Each structure stands twice: as C-alpha cells, then as structure tokens.
Amino acid sequence: MEEEEKEKVLYKHSEKLAVVFGLLSTPKGATIRIMKNLRVCNDCHNVMKLISKIENRKIVVRDRNRFHCFEGGLCSCGDYW
C-alpha cells in the first residue's frame, strides 16, 4: 500500500468521523463522548488531542482497553495505551 493510499484510509477512521459529527451537532463547549470496540490508533489519538486543544472541548473516547479523556491537547492516559 502506497503512502497516499494509507493517508486516505486514515481519514475514514470511525472516531474521527464521530468527533466531527459531535462538533457539528452539539453546542459549543459540550463534551463529546465516543465509544469504540477497537483500540484507538496513534494517528486518531493525536488528532483527538489536537482537536481538544483547538476547539477547547473535552473529548472522551472509550476504546477496547480504557477511557481516554482528551482536554486541552492532553490525554488522561499520558500517551501510554
């Protein structure tokens, strides 16, 4: 798989789509909660940290192993999952 194809696949991860939907459909400042039956990948983890900082939103993601609470560009897991 070439780099461009890998990038296209990453755009479609469910948690990224869910956070965008949450940003569009909830009031500004509301917490966004996402549940997922697989582990969060490194790219999605970094995106959630960035969005939480830019949008000044708390994003809670429950993945297969733990809760991740993203706030102010940081994650409650300390980037260890």
N, C-alpha and C positions, 0 to 999 in steps of 0.2 A: 504494500500500500504506500503510495507516494505521500509526501508531506501535505500537499493541497487536499488530498482525499481525507487524511487524518484530521485536518482542521475542520472540514465540512462535517465529519462525524461528531466532533466535539460540540459543534453549535447546537446539536439536537438533543443533548442530554436532558432528561426529564426535569431535573431540578433547576436547570437554567430556564427552561420554558415556564416552570411553575413560579419562579421568582419574578419573572417578567409579568406573568398574569397577575400575581399578587400586587406588584407595583401599580399596574393599571386599574385594578378592581377594588383596592382598599384605600381608605383615607390616608392622607399624608401623615406619617408618624406611626401608623398602626404596625404592630408586629406581624411578620409574615411567617406562617408555620407550614412546613413541608414534611411529609412522611415518604420514606423510600424503602423498598425492600432489599436494595443492594447497597454496597458501600459507596460513599461519595469519592469520586476520583480526585486526584490532586488538582487538576485544572478547575473543576467545579468548586472545590474548596477555596481556591484562590479567588475565583470570581465572586463567590459569596462574601468573602472578606472585603473585597473592593467595593461591591455594591452596598454593603452595610455602611461603609465609610462615606461614599459619595452621596447616598440617599439619606444618610442619618437614620437608618432603620435597624431594628432588631430583627434578625432572621434566625429562626430556629429550625434546624433540619434534624429529623430522626432518621438515621440510616440503620443498616443491619446490626451494627455493633454499639452505637452510642448516640447521644444527643450532641449536636453541635450548636452552640449559641454564638452567632456572629453579631458583634456590636462594635462600632467604631473602627472597623478594619481588623479586629482581632477575633479569634475563635476560642471558646472555652476549653477546647481540647489542647490548646497550646501548640497546635500544629503537629500533634502526635496522635495518630489514629491508626 
